[in-house]
Amino acid sequence: MPDISDISEHEDELYEHYAFRVDKGQQPLRIDKYLMNFVENATRNKIQSAAKDGCIFINNSPVKSNYKVKPNDFVTVKFKHPPHENLLIAEDIPIDVVYEDDDLLVVNKPAGMVVHPGHGNYSGTLINALIFHFENLPNNSSDRPGLVHRIDKDTSGLLVVAKTEQAMAHLSNQFAKKTSEREYVALVWGNMTEDEGIIEGNIGRHPKNRLQNTVYLDDEADKGKPAITHYKVIERLGYVTLVSCKLETGRTHQIRVHMKHIGHTLFNDARYGGERILKGTTFSKYKQFVENCFKILPRQALHARTLGFEHPTTGEFLRFESEIPEDIAQCIEKWRHYATHVK
């Protein structure tokens, strides 16, 4: 939650930080408990303090923390200061640039780095680094300098950044028309039945946990946006499988959500339940083995390995590949050894 030390008593002086429409199937639930599922990095104490200071509104009226939300309530959280993610500050953070010319650059993002400022992550992001190292980057449609696309904080791998307005328009159009090429490597729970396949299912916000996305099918498909993932098994490692995933669309958490949907949650993906032992035996030695793997790889096992696109000026199709990082590689090797030697 933002700092609540500087609060105005007048609603017209407040800036909106969060806004939610309560799902029509929501059971009565205290607003402080409800918001903990919808606001990243929030604690119940911070939410209760915000309510006490008149910063939490239901249908434009301030409420206390014991208010119970009802279906279709409109929830807003407002503070005197603007959202921190709107305040971009240049920071001298190293960037792993794998390619650069006058129009664009390709960056290899490490796991743990947020791509752009957002709730709970206001500094140390890739954008903070980009605006330090490069002047006059063009804004995208969300006013984020240079960004053509994004990958999650704990996903490693390749991103293209536009350096000119023309490059931004050209590259963004490729991503919108699905002519760019994006391939990820993922380690997922379970032994996949098919060697390859296509996952289709509209992706949208989870109705009960806004920090997650989910797949909507059939009569609820209008709640999400179309998403298509192509997958191919690279290696079977017993209770986990190494897969290549190619994105036809680029929805938030797409691979993570689609893989969970078909019963193969990403290994150690805490947000989607992959930090628990989902496949395997009940032996204590196996439990210890998996815990050791989690320590080696303290994040979801997902890496943006390949990125391809048409150069906005030359028209040449460029393709870049990033090696699987050490944490994922070590985890794969441990599973490979386990699958070979433990019967």
NORGISUL-V893020 format. One record per residue. N is the residue number from 1. D_CENTER is the distance of its C-alpha to the mean C-alpha in Angstrom with 2 decimals. Layout:
BEGIN
N|D_CENTER / N|D_CENTER
END
This chain:
BEGIN
1|18.53 / 2|20.31 / 3|23.76 / 4|26.27 / 5|29.40 / 6|30.11 / 7|30.46 / 8|32.75 / 9|34.81 / 10|34.71 / 11|31.95 / 12|32.70 / 13|31.79 / 14|28.31 / 15|24.98 / 16|22.48 / 17|19.21 / 18|17.96 / 19|19.33 / 20|19.06 / 21|21.43 / 22|22.30 / 23|22.19 / 24|25.73 / 25|25.69 / 26|24.82 / 27|27.49 / 28|28.97 / 29|26.87 / 30|27.38 / 31|25.21 / 32|24.30 / 33|23.06 / 34|21.30 / 35|19.32 / 36|18.14 / 37|15.98 / 38|14.61 / 39|14.37 / 40|12.13 / 41|14.58 / 42|17.51 / 43|20.71 / 44|23.43 / 45|25.90 / 46|23.96 / 47|23.56 / 48|27.27 / 49|28.29 / 50|26.54 / 51|28.35 / 52|31.59 / 53|31.33 / 54|30.97 / 55|27.40 / 56|26.14 / 57|27.49 / 58|28.01 / 59|29.31 / 60|30.04 / 61|32.10 / 62|31.26 / 63|31.06 / 64|31.43 / 65|29.07 / 66|31.18 / 67|30.71 / 68|29.55 / 69|27.14 / 70|28.50 / 71|27.21 / 72|26.49 / 73|26.66 / 74|24.93 / 75|23.29 / 76|22.86 / 77|22.45 / 78|24.31 / 79|25.32 / 80|27.92 / 81|25.67 / 82|23.19 / 83|19.41 / 84|18.82 / 85|16.03 / 86|18.94 / 87|20.89 / 88|20.07 / 89|22.02 / 90|22.73 / 91|22.29 / 92|23.97 / 93|21.12 / 94|21.78 / 95|19.90 / 96|20.33 / 97|21.65 / 98|22.61 / 99|24.25 / 100|25.52 / 101|28.10 / 102|29.18 / 103|26.60 / 104|23.30 / 105|21.73 / 106|19.41 / 107|17.42 / 108|16.41 / 109|13.52 / 110|13.92 / 111|11.58 / 112|11.30 / 113|11.31 / 114|9.09 / 115|9.58 / 116|11.09 / 117|12.63 / 118|11.46 / 119|12.71 / 120|13.61 / 121|12.76 / 122|15.68 / 123|16.84 / 124|16.30 / 125|13.61 / 126|14.13 / 127|15.66 / 128|18.01 / 129|19.12 / 130|19.53 / 131|21.76 / 132|23.83 / 133|24.55 / 134|24.85 / 135|26.81 / 136|26.55 / 137|23.21 / 138|22.91 / 139|20.56 / 140|18.35 / 141|18.64 / 142|16.42 / 143|18.66 / 144|16.30 / 145|18.64 / 146|18.37 / 147|14.87 / 148|15.22 / 149|11.65 / 150|8.42 / 151|6.25 / 152|3.59 / 153|6.26 / 154|7.83 / 155|7.95 / 156|11.27 / 157|13.16 / 158|14.50 / 159|13.94 / 160|16.87 / 161|17.92 / 162|20.78 / 163|23.81 / 164|25.91 / 165|25.79 / 166|27.11 / 167|24.49 / 168|21.68 / 169|23.37 / 170|24.18 / 171|20.85 / 172|18.94 / 173|21.60 / 174|21.04 / 175|17.37 / 176|18.54 / 177|21.44 / 178|19.51 / 179|21.94 / 180|19.53 / 181|18.93 / 182|15.70 / 183|16.07 / 184|13.93 / 185|15.57 / 186|14.47 / 187|16.62 / 188|16.76 / 189|19.10 / 190|22.39 / 191|24.76 / 192|23.71 / 193|26.71 / 194|26.50 / 195|26.37 / 196|24.27 / 197|23.11 / 198|21.08 / 199|18.62 / 200|18.90 / 201|17.71 / 202|16.48 / 203|12.99 / 204|12.84 / 205|12.21 / 206|13.74 / 207|17.18 / 208|17.54 / 209|14.21 / 210|12.20 / 211|9.32 / 212|9.08 / 213|9.60 / 214|12.75 / 215|15.25 / 216|18.26 / 217|21.45 / 218|25.01 / 219|26.20 / 220|22.81 / 221|21.21 / 222|21.71 / 223|18.97 / 224|16.19 / 225|15.83 / 226|17.16 / 227|15.03 / 228|16.74 / 229|15.88 / 230|18.82 / 231|19.11 / 232|21.96 / 233|23.01 / 234|23.64 / 235|25.17 / 236|25.97 / 237|26.04 / 238|27.54 / 239|25.11 / 240|22.02 / 241|21.53 / 242|20.20 / 243|18.95 / 244|18.27 / 245|15.89 / 246|16.54 / 247|14.59 / 248|17.00 / 249|14.50 / 250|11.03 / 251|9.28 / 252|5.74 / 253|4.98 / 254|8.58 / 255|9.99 / 256|8.83 / 257|10.31 / 258|13.21 / 259|14.21 / 260|14.42 / 261|16.35 / 262|18.92 / 263|19.34 / 264|17.66 / 265|14.67 / 266|13.07 / 267|15.25 / 268|14.30 / 269|10.96 / 270|11.94 / 271|9.69 / 272|11.25 / 273|14.60 / 274|14.73 / 275|16.12 / 276|19.36 / 277|21.99 / 278|21.56 / 279|24.25 / 280|27.38 / 281|30.48 / 282|31.56 / 283|33.29 / 284|32.65 / 285|32.60 / 286|29.72 / 287|27.79 / 288|28.52 / 289|27.47 / 290|23.98 / 291|23.69 / 292|24.69 / 293|22.00 / 294|19.37 / 295|21.02 / 296|20.97 / 297|17.28 / 298|15.68 / 299|12.06 / 300|10.63 / 301|12.95 / 302|11.05 / 303|12.44 / 304|12.59 / 305|16.38 / 306|18.02 / 307|17.79 / 308|20.73 / 309|21.95 / 310|25.28 / 311|26.41 / 312|26.94 / 313|30.44 / 314|31.93 / 315|30.50 / 316|30.06 / 317|27.20 / 318|25.37 / 319|23.44 / 320|21.81 / 321|20.92 / 322|19.37 / 323|20.82 / 324|18.93 / 325|18.48 / 326|20.96 / 327|18.97 / 328|17.93 / 329|21.44 / 330|23.20 / 331|21.48 / 332|22.43 / 333|25.92 / 334|26.36 / 335|25.54 / 336|27.82 / 337|30.59 / 338|30.13 / 339|30.27 / 340|33.37 / 341|35.32 / 342|34.63 / 343|36.27
END
